[in-house]
Amino acid sequence: MIASSAQDNAYLINNSVPLTIYTTVGFFLGLAAIFGVLYQPRRAFRSCGRHKWRWILIEIVGTLLNAGVFVWFIWRFFIRKSVIRAGGRTRERVRYSAGGDRYGAPIPANQSRSDWAAPKQKERCSSCRDGMIPCSPCGGRGTVKDSYTSEYSTCPSCGGRGGFTCINCHGTGWRD
């Protein structure tokens, strides 16, 4: 009789582990869905024809009835998309520069602070003036004075532009 109850207890313990995992995961996914609904503005729900308070209630009841996995799935893959399209908030992806984040996140143990280089600063091109090299015959004016008639005409070298596109910076004014 004692061996039988020990076997029954072992059977219950082994079979309750998956149920405990499902319940725990479902509870936390339900909480994630509740906070996801709370994060969205009411006007976005109204714009897509839904009610925010109704979805909060659905998420709370689903979480308490151990259906957190299902209500999270419905919220995440069906309802949330329409709410975001109607003007809801999306999660902001944070991107940090190569030097670590601005809040002092730790540097990986296999690297020192000197290994993390700051982004290279752009430098102005030293060969030109804002991407253009001034034309020599007209001095950057785009017109030349005819020596015989003393009249001004379009510079034949630059075509009246006053200069040429810099070959070093390709007209950007910044070094590569």
Residue frames as a rotation matrix with the C-alpha (Angstrom) as fourth column:
MET 1
0.567 0.824 0.000 0.00
0.824 -0.567 0.000 0.00
0.000 0.000 -1.000 0.00
ILE 2
0.451 -0.473 -0.757 2.84
0.139 -0.801 0.583 2.42
-0.882 -0.368 -0.296 0.80
ALA 3
-0.629 -0.717 0.299 4.64
0.377 0.054 0.925 1.68
-0.679 0.695 0.236 -2.48
SER 4
-0.131 0.678 0.724 1.45
0.987 0.019 0.160 2.36
0.095 0.735 -0.671 -4.37
SER 5
0.823 0.462 -0.330 0.98
0.510 -0.857 0.073 5.81
-0.249 -0.229 -0.941 -2.84
ALA 6
0.024 -0.889 -0.457 4.67
0.062 -0.455 0.888 6.64
-0.998 -0.049 0.044 -3.47
GLN 7
-0.667 -0.202 0.717 4.16
0.680 0.227 0.697 5.72
-0.303 0.953 -0.014 -7.11
ASP 8
0.362 0.877 0.316 1.01
0.925 -0.379 -0.007 7.86
0.113 0.295 -0.949 -7.21
ASN 9
0.673 -0.175 -0.719 2.91
0.222 -0.879 0.421 10.80
-0.706 -0.443 -0.553 -5.72
ALA 10
-0.453 -0.891 0.014 5.75
0.201 -0.087 0.976 10.40
-0.868 0.445 0.219 -8.24
TYR 11
-0.371 0.416 0.830 3.19
0.929 0.170 0.330 10.24
-0.004 0.893 -0.450 -11.06
LEU 12
0.704 0.696 -0.138 1.51
0.704 -0.710 0.014 13.44
-0.088 -0.107 -0.990 -9.83
ILE 13
0.351 -0.659 -0.665 4.80
0.064 -0.692 0.719 15.27
-0.934 -0.295 -0.201 -9.41
ASN 14
-0.649 -0.650 0.395 6.10
0.403 0.147 0.904 14.26
-0.646 0.745 0.167 -12.85
ASN 15
-0.260 0.632 0.730 2.84
0.940 -0.007 0.342 15.20
0.222 0.775 -0.592 -14.54
SER 16
0.698 0.556 -0.451 2.42
0.662 -0.741 0.110 18.50
-0.273 -0.376 -0.886 -12.69
VAL 17
-0.242 -0.876 -0.417 5.75
0.483 -0.482 0.731 19.96
-0.842 -0.025 0.540 -13.84
PRO 18
-0.756 -0.022 0.655 4.53
0.632 -0.289 0.719 20.76
0.173 0.957 0.232 -17.38
LEU 19
0.319 0.940 0.120 1.32
0.810 -0.336 0.480 22.21
0.492 -0.055 -0.869 -15.92
THR 20
0.480 -0.233 -0.845 3.33
0.615 -0.597 0.514 24.41
-0.625 -0.767 -0.144 -13.56
ILE 21
-0.658 -0.753 0.009 5.52
0.496 -0.424 0.758 25.62
-0.567 0.503 0.652 -16.42
TYR 22
-0.454 0.572 0.683 2.46
0.733 -0.196 0.651 26.33
0.507 0.796 -0.331 -18.59
THR 23
0.586 0.719 -0.375 0.76
0.799 -0.433 0.418 28.21
0.138 -0.545 -0.827 -15.74
THR 24
0.147 -0.621 -0.770 3.84
0.531 -0.607 0.591 30.31
-0.834 -0.496 0.241 -14.99
VAL 25
-0.833 -0.460 0.308 4.54
0.483 -0.331 0.811 31.14
-0.271 0.824 0.497 -18.63
GLY 26
-0.176 0.869 0.462 0.84
0.817 -0.133 0.561 31.85
0.549 0.476 -0.687 -19.23
PHE 27
0.555 0.370 -0.745 0.70
0.777 -0.549 0.307 34.19
-0.296 -0.749 -0.592 -16.25
PHE 28
-0.220 -0.737 -0.639 3.70
0.340 -0.672 0.658 36.23
-0.914 -0.072 0.398 -17.39
LEU 29
-0.848 -0.001 0.530 2.53
0.524 -0.151 0.838 36.34
0.079 0.989 0.128 -21.01
GLY 30
0.213 0.976 0.032 -0.88
0.910 -0.211 0.357 37.49
0.356 -0.047 -0.933 -19.74
LEU 31
0.393 -0.156 -0.906 0.83
0.564 -0.737 0.371 40.25
-0.726 -0.657 -0.202 -17.76
ALA 32
-0.724 -0.689 -0.022 2.80
0.361 -0.406 0.840 41.23
-0.588 0.600 0.543 -20.87
ALA 33
-0.491 0.629 0.602 -0.46
0.745 -0.054 0.665 41.47
0.451 0.776 -0.442 -22.81
ILE 34
0.517 0.678 -0.522 -2.09
0.852 -0.466 0.239 43.57
-0.081 -0.568 -0.819 -20.07
PHE 35
0.050 -0.582 -0.811 0.82
0.331 -0.757 0.563 46.02
-0.942 -0.296 0.155 -20.07
GLY 36
-0.821 -0.313 0.476 0.83
0.524 -0.084 0.848 46.00
-0.226 0.946 0.233 -23.87
VAL 37
0.039 0.919 0.392 -2.81
0.884 -0.214 0.415 47.11
0.465 0.331 -0.821 -23.91
LEU 38
0.613 0.189 -0.767 -2.17
0.657 -0.660 0.363 49.72
-0.438 -0.727 -0.529 -21.22
TYR 39
-0.383 -0.884 -0.266 0.77
0.489 -0.439 0.754 51.12
-0.784 0.159 0.601 -23.24
GLN 40
-0.639 0.177 0.748 -1.41
0.729 -0.168 0.663 51.90
0.243 0.970 -0.022 -26.26
PRO 41
-0.941 0.313 -0.130 -3.36
-0.250 -0.901 -0.355 55.19
-0.229 -0.301 0.926 -26.38
ARG 42
-0.302 0.923 0.239 -7.16
0.254 0.319 -0.913 55.08
-0.919 -0.215 -0.330 -26.20
ARG 43
0.221 0.401 -0.889 -7.51
-0.664 -0.606 -0.438 57.03
-0.714 0.687 0.132 -29.47
ALA 44
-0.671 -0.514 -0.534 -5.73
-0.742 0.464 0.485 54.24
-0.001 0.721 -0.693 -31.37
PHE 45
-0.835 0.456 0.307 -8.27
0.334 0.865 -0.375 51.70
-0.437 -0.211 -0.875 -30.11
ARG 46
0.077 0.914 -0.399 -11.12
0.049 -0.403 -0.914 54.04
-0.996 0.051 -0.075 -31.07
SER 47
-0.102 -0.185 -0.978 -9.62
-0.868 -0.463 0.178 54.60
-0.486 0.867 -0.113 -34.52
CYS 48
-0.847 -0.244 -0.472 -9.56
-0.469 0.761 0.448 50.89
0.250 0.601 -0.759 -35.29
GLY 49
-0.016 0.984 -0.175 -13.06
-0.636 0.126 0.761 50.30
0.772 0.124 0.624 -33.87
ARG 50
-0.048 -0.052 -0.998 -12.11
0.562 0.824 -0.069 48.58
0.826 -0.564 -0.010 -30.61
HIS 51
0.763 0.333 0.554 -12.48
-0.281 -0.601 0.748 49.47
0.582 -0.726 -0.365 -26.93
LYS 52
-0.262 -0.961 0.085 -9.41
-0.455 0.045 -0.889 49.71
0.851 -0.272 -0.449 -24.73
TRP 53
-0.298 0.173 0.939 -11.22
-0.947 0.069 -0.314 48.93
-0.119 -0.983 0.143 -21.46
ARG 54
0.789 0.614 -0.009 -12.75
-0.605 0.775 -0.179 45.80
-0.103 0.147 0.984 -23.06
TRP 55
0.521 -0.664 -0.535 -9.31
-0.094 0.579 -0.810 44.51
0.848 0.473 0.239 -24.07
ILE 56
-0.480 -0.632 0.608 -7.89
-0.701 -0.140 -0.699 45.25
0.527 -0.762 -0.376 -20.64
LEU 57
0.143 0.643 0.752 -10.75
-0.919 0.368 -0.140 43.23
-0.367 -0.671 0.644 -19.12
ILE 58
0.892 0.156 -0.423 -10.24
-0.356 0.820 -0.449 40.38
0.277 0.551 0.787 -21.62
GLU 59
0.041 -0.969 -0.242 -6.53
-0.259 0.224 -0.939 40.24
0.965 0.101 -0.242 -20.82
ILE 60
-0.472 -0.189 0.861 -7.09
-0.864 -0.092 -0.494 40.29
0.173 -0.978 -0.120 -17.04
VAL 61
0.475 0.739 0.478 -9.79
-0.786 0.600 -0.146 37.60
-0.395 -0.306 0.866 -17.10
GLY 62
0.801 -0.211 -0.560 -7.79
-0.273 0.703 -0.656 35.45
0.532 0.679 0.506 -19.52
THR 63
-0.272 -0.957 0.100 -4.70
-0.477 0.044 -0.878 35.70
0.835 -0.287 -0.469 -17.32
LEU 64
-0.392 0.169 0.904 -6.64
-0.908 0.088 -0.410 34.81
-0.149 -0.982 0.119 -14.16
LEU 65
0.666 0.698 0.261 -8.37
-0.618 0.713 -0.331 31.87
-0.417 0.059 0.907 -15.88
ASN 66
-0.004 -0.818 0.575 -4.98
-0.092 0.573 0.815 30.44
-0.996 -0.049 -0.077 -16.89
ALA 67
0.592 0.195 0.782 -5.43
0.738 0.258 -0.623 31.35
-0.324 0.946 0.009 -20.57
GLY 68
0.472 -0.468 -0.747 -2.62
-0.128 -0.875 0.467 33.90
-0.872 -0.125 -0.473 -20.62
VAL 69
-0.598 -0.714 0.363 -0.86
0.228 0.283 0.932 32.20
-0.768 0.640 -0.007 -23.51
PHE 70
-0.224 0.601 0.767 -3.98
0.969 0.224 0.107 32.41
-0.107 0.767 -0.633 -25.67
VAL 71
0.788 0.556 -0.264 -4.94
0.537 -0.831 -0.148 36.01
-0.302 -0.026 -0.953 -24.84
TRP 72
0.099 -0.832 -0.546 -1.34
-0.142 -0.555 0.820 37.13
-0.985 -0.004 -0.173 -25.36
PHE 73
-0.651 -0.345 0.675 -1.24
0.530 0.430 0.731 35.36
-0.543 0.834 -0.097 -28.74
ILE 74
0.238 0.828 0.508 -4.51
0.971 -0.199 -0.131 37.00
-0.007 0.524 -0.851 -29.86
TRP 75
0.786 0.021 -0.618 -3.34
0.187 -0.961 0.205 40.41
-0.589 -0.277 -0.759 -28.64
ARG 76
-0.064 -0.967 -0.246 0.18
-0.081 -0.241 0.967 40.19
-0.995 0.081 -0.063 -30.09
PHE 77
-0.810 -0.404 0.426 -0.57
0.301 0.338 0.892 38.80
-0.504 0.850 -0.152 -33.53
PHE 78
-0.275 0.768 0.578 -4.05
0.930 0.061 0.362 40.10
0.242 0.637 -0.731 -34.34
ILE 79
0.692 0.680 -0.243 -5.27
0.722 -0.657 0.217 43.07
-0.012 -0.326 -0.945 -32.28
ARG 80
0.231 -0.677 -0.699 -1.98
0.402 -0.588 0.702 44.92
-0.886 -0.443 0.136 -31.68
LYS 81
-0.664 -0.515 0.543 -1.23
0.679 -0.111 0.725 45.22
-0.313 0.850 0.424 -35.40
SER 82
0.022 0.744 0.668 -4.53
0.826 -0.390 0.407 46.96
0.563 0.543 -0.623 -36.12
VAL 83
0.781 0.220 -0.585 -4.10
0.567 -0.642 0.515 49.26
-0.262 -0.734 -0.626 -33.10
ILE 84
-0.169 -0.922 -0.348 -0.59
0.455 -0.386 0.803 50.28
-0.874 -0.023 0.485 -34.24
ARG 85
-0.607 -0.006 0.795 -1.83
0.787 -0.146 0.600 50.89
0.112 0.989 0.093 -37.80
ALA 86
0.407 0.864 0.295 -4.52
0.743 -0.501 0.444 53.15
0.532 0.039 -0.846 -36.35
GLY 87
0.369 -0.337 0.866 -1.94
-0.250 -0.933 -0.257 55.33
0.895 -0.122 -0.428 -34.58
GLY 88
0.997 -0.009 -0.076 -0.73
0.074 0.354 0.932 53.24
0.018 -0.935 0.354 -31.65
ARG 89
0.452 -0.887 0.093 2.78
-0.859 -0.405 0.314 53.20
-0.241 -0.222 -0.945 -30.28
THR 90
0.748 -0.362 -0.556 5.46
0.010 0.844 -0.536 50.87
0.664 0.396 0.635 -31.53
ARG 91
0.766 -0.579 -0.280 8.36
0.453 0.176 0.874 49.68
-0.456 -0.796 0.397 -29.44
GLU 92
0.799 -0.567 -0.201 11.40
-0.595 -0.694 -0.406 51.87
0.091 0.444 -0.891 -29.97
ARG 93
0.755 -0.639 -0.145 14.50
0.610 0.766 -0.204 49.99
0.242 0.065 0.968 -30.90
VAL 94
0.833 -0.530 -0.157 17.49
-0.330 -0.704 0.629 51.40
-0.444 -0.473 -0.761 -29.06
ARG 95
0.727 -0.671 0.144 20.72
0.542 0.434 -0.720 51.45
0.420 0.601 0.679 -31.02
TYR 96
0.781 -0.522 -0.344 23.97
0.077 -0.466 0.881 52.30
-0.620 -0.714 -0.324 -29.37
SER 97
0.676 -0.637 -0.371 27.17
-0.689 -0.367 -0.624 53.59
0.261 0.678 -0.687 -30.89
ALA 98
0.441 -0.581 -0.684 30.31
0.120 0.794 -0.596 51.49
0.889 0.180 0.420 -30.97
GLY 99
-0.530 -0.741 0.413 31.51
-0.264 -0.319 -0.910 53.09
0.806 -0.591 -0.026 -27.74
GLY 100
-0.782 0.330 -0.528 28.84
0.620 0.493 -0.610 51.53
0.059 -0.805 -0.590 -25.55
ASP 101
0.164 0.932 0.324 25.62
0.795 -0.319 0.516 53.10
0.584 0.172 -0.793 -24.43
ARG 102
-0.220 -0.238 0.946 25.18
-0.073 -0.963 -0.259 56.52
0.973 -0.126 0.194 -22.90
TYR 103
0.678 0.553 0.484 23.95
-0.524 -0.098 0.846 55.12
0.515 -0.828 0.224 -19.58
GLY 104
-0.084 -0.849 0.522 27.21
-0.996 0.055 -0.071 53.40
0.031 -0.526 -0.850 -18.70
ALA 105
0.920 0.389 -0.048 26.46
-0.390 0.921 -0.018 49.83
0.037 0.036 0.999 -19.73
PRO 106
0.384 -0.830 0.405 29.32
-0.274 0.316 0.908 47.52
-0.882 -0.460 -0.106 -18.90
ILE 107
0.178 -0.474 -0.863 31.93
-0.978 0.008 -0.206 46.79
0.105 0.881 -0.462 -21.52
PRO 108
0.895 0.149 -0.420 32.39
-0.169 0.986 -0.010 43.10
0.412 0.079 0.908 -22.32
ALA 109
0.814 -0.547 0.196 35.06
-0.123 0.169 0.978 41.44
-0.568 -0.820 0.070 -20.18
ASN 110
0.321 -0.735 0.597 37.30
0.812 0.538 0.227 40.55
-0.488 0.412 0.769 -23.11
GLN 111
0.169 -0.252 0.953 37.64
0.710 -0.639 -0.295 44.19
0.683 0.727 0.070 -24.23
SER 112
-0.433 -0.346 -0.833 39.11
0.822 -0.531 -0.207 47.24
-0.371 -0.773 0.514 -22.62
ARG 113
0.448 0.628 -0.637 37.81
0.358 -0.778 -0.515 50.80
-0.819 0.003 -0.574 -22.86
SER 114
-0.231 -0.627 -0.744 40.54
-0.485 -0.589 0.647 51.68
-0.843 0.511 -0.168 -25.39
ASP 115
-0.833 -0.047 0.552 39.27
0.367 0.699 0.614 48.95
-0.414 0.714 -0.564 -27.78
TRP 116
0.171 0.971 0.169 35.97
0.912 -0.091 -0.401 50.79
-0.374 0.222 -0.900 -28.14
ALA 117
-0.828 -0.545 0.129 36.71
0.544 -0.729 0.416 53.55
-0.132 0.415 0.900 -30.63
ALA 118
-0.124 0.758 -0.640 34.47
0.065 -0.637 -0.768 56.58
-0.990 -0.137 0.030 -30.93
PRO 119
0.593 0.386 0.706 32.86
0.702 0.182 -0.689 57.12
-0.394 0.904 -0.164 -34.33
LYS 120
-0.492 -0.841 0.226 35.17
0.831 -0.376 0.409 58.85
-0.259 0.389 0.884 -36.78
GLN 121
0.170 0.505 -0.846 34.40
0.222 -0.856 -0.466 62.54
-0.960 -0.108 -0.258 -37.19
LYS 122
0.563 0.063 0.824 33.86
0.826 -0.007 -0.564 63.87
-0.030 0.998 -0.056 -40.70
GLU 123
-0.243 -0.704 -0.668 36.40
0.441 -0.693 0.570 66.38
-0.864 -0.155 0.479 -41.98
ARG 124
0.701 0.431 -0.568 35.91
-0.226 -0.621 -0.750 69.10
-0.677 0.654 -0.338 -44.56
CYS 125
0.609 -0.475 0.635 37.52
0.789 0.443 -0.425 68.54
-0.080 0.760 0.645 -47.95
SER 126
0.185 -0.645 -0.742 40.72
0.292 -0.685 0.668 70.58
-0.938 -0.340 0.062 -48.21
SER 127
-0.665 -0.498 0.556 40.78
0.627 0.031 0.778 70.62
-0.405 0.867 0.292 -52.03
CYS 128
-0.459 0.594 0.661 37.58
0.619 -0.320 0.718 72.55
0.637 0.738 -0.221 -52.66
ARG 129
-0.939 0.318 0.132 35.06
-0.333 -0.738 -0.587 75.07
-0.090 -0.595 0.799 -51.42
ASP 130
-0.196 0.924 0.330 31.77
-0.584 0.160 -0.795 73.27
-0.787 -0.348 0.509 -50.58
GLY 131
0.213 0.261 0.941 32.22
0.329 0.888 -0.321 70.60
-0.920 0.378 0.103 -53.24
MET 132
0.932 0.103 0.347 33.21
0.361 -0.281 -0.889 72.94
0.006 0.954 -0.299 -56.10
ILE 133
-0.128 -0.981 -0.142 36.69
0.792 -0.188 0.581 73.81
-0.597 -0.038 0.801 -57.35
PRO 134
0.465 0.347 -0.814 36.69
-0.069 -0.903 -0.424 77.41
-0.883 0.253 -0.396 -58.65
CYS 135
0.726 -0.146 0.672 37.29
0.686 0.223 -0.693 77.84
-0.048 0.964 0.262 -62.37
SER 136
-0.156 -0.914 -0.374 40.68
0.766 -0.351 0.539 79.47
-0.623 -0.202 0.755 -63.14
PRO 137
-0.637 -0.163 0.754 39.80
0.699 -0.536 0.474 81.55
0.327 0.828 0.456 -66.23
CYS 138
0.067 0.752 0.656 36.74
0.215 -0.653 0.727 83.23
0.974 0.092 -0.205 -64.69
GLY 139
-0.805 -0.461 0.375 37.85
-0.249 -0.311 -0.917 83.13
0.539 -0.831 0.136 -61.04
GLY 140
-0.810 0.526 -0.260 34.62
0.565 0.578 -0.589 81.40
-0.159 -0.624 -0.765 -59.98
ARG 141
-0.612 0.590 -0.527 32.34
-0.367 -0.801 -0.472 84.12
-0.701 -0.095 0.707 -61.39
GLY 142
-0.014 0.605 0.796 31.08
0.558 0.665 -0.496 82.18
-0.830 0.437 -0.347 -64.43
THR 143
0.944 0.272 0.187 31.73
0.306 -0.513 -0.802 85.07
-0.122 0.814 -0.567 -66.82
VAL 144
-0.105 -0.994 -0.027 34.85
0.813 -0.102 0.573 86.32
-0.573 0.038 0.819 -68.57
LYS 145
0.506 0.185 -0.843 35.63
-0.154 -0.942 -0.300 89.68
-0.849 0.281 -0.447 -70.12
ASP 146
0.674 -0.240 0.698 36.37
0.731 0.347 -0.587 89.55
-0.102 0.907 0.409 -73.81
SER 147
-0.095 -0.828 -0.552 39.72
0.602 -0.489 0.631 91.31
-0.793 -0.273 0.545 -74.35
TYR 148
-0.778 -0.204 0.594 38.71
0.623 -0.369 0.690 92.63
0.079 0.907 0.414 -77.80
THR 149
-0.190 0.817 0.545 35.17
0.374 -0.453 0.809 93.91
0.908 0.358 -0.220 -77.15
SER 150
-0.921 -0.215 0.325 35.34
-0.220 -0.399 -0.890 94.45
0.321 -0.891 0.320 -73.36
GLU 151
0.111 0.987 0.117 32.00
-0.853 0.034 0.521 92.66
0.510 -0.158 0.846 -73.00
TYR 152
-0.538 -0.212 0.816 31.28
-0.707 0.640 -0.300 89.91
-0.459 -0.739 -0.494 -70.49
SER 153
0.125 0.552 -0.824 30.31
-0.796 0.552 0.249 86.50
0.593 0.625 0.508 -71.79
THR 154
0.906 0.265 0.331 29.81
-0.410 0.746 0.525 83.00
-0.108 -0.611 0.784 -70.35
CYS 155
-0.036 -0.970 0.239 33.05
-0.844 0.158 0.513 81.30
-0.536 -0.183 -0.824 -69.40
PRO 156
0.344 0.154 -0.926 33.87
-0.801 0.564 -0.203 78.64
0.491 0.811 0.317 -72.01
SER 157
-0.673 -0.694 -0.255 35.74
-0.443 0.655 -0.612 76.47
0.592 -0.299 -0.748 -69.48
CYS 158
-0.951 0.294 0.092 33.03
0.052 0.448 -0.892 76.01
-0.304 -0.844 -0.442 -66.83
GLY 159
-0.580 0.770 0.268 29.96
0.598 0.178 0.782 76.86
0.554 0.613 -0.564 -68.90
GLY 160
-0.184 0.487 0.854 28.92
-0.310 -0.853 0.420 79.64
0.933 -0.187 0.308 -66.52
ARG 161
0.620 0.426 -0.659 28.86
0.400 0.551 0.732 77.47
0.675 -0.717 0.171 -63.40
GLY 162
0.635 -0.444 0.633 31.89
-0.662 -0.734 0.149 79.14
0.398 -0.514 -0.760 -61.87
GLY 163
-0.213 -0.760 0.615 33.62
-0.922 0.365 0.132 75.88
-0.324 -0.538 -0.778 -61.04
PHE 164
-0.163 0.046 -0.986 33.90
-0.537 0.834 0.128 72.13
0.828 0.550 -0.111 -61.35
THR 165
0.875 0.469 0.121 32.77
-0.381 0.513 0.769 69.31
0.299 -0.719 0.628 -59.08
CYS 166
0.074 -0.884 0.462 35.58
-0.988 -0.001 0.156 68.29
-0.138 -0.468 -0.873 -56.76
ILE 167
0.246 -0.040 -0.968 37.04
-0.482 0.862 -0.158 64.89
0.841 0.506 0.193 -57.66
ASN 168
-0.792 -0.606 -0.076 38.21
-0.213 0.391 -0.896 64.24
0.572 -0.693 -0.438 -54.08
CYS 169
-0.833 0.515 0.202 34.86
-0.182 0.089 -0.979 64.59
-0.522 -0.852 0.020 -52.30
HIS 170
-0.744 0.528 0.409 32.55
0.653 0.447 0.611 64.12
0.139 0.722 -0.678 -55.34
GLY 171
-0.447 0.535 0.717 30.79
0.059 -0.782 0.620 67.40
0.893 0.319 0.319 -54.63
THR 172
0.399 0.643 -0.654 29.85
0.692 0.257 0.674 66.73
0.602 -0.721 -0.343 -50.99
GLY 173
0.409 -0.333 0.850 32.40
-0.436 -0.889 -0.139 69.04
0.802 -0.313 -0.509 -49.39
TRP 174
0.625 -0.168 0.763 33.39
-0.707 0.292 0.644 66.31
-0.331 -0.942 0.063 -46.88
ARG 175
-0.433 -0.833 -0.344 36.32
-0.888 0.461 0.000 63.91
0.158 0.305 -0.939 -46.95
ASP 176
0.430 0.557 -0.710 35.55
-0.463 0.812 0.356 60.23
0.775 0.175 0.607 -47.33
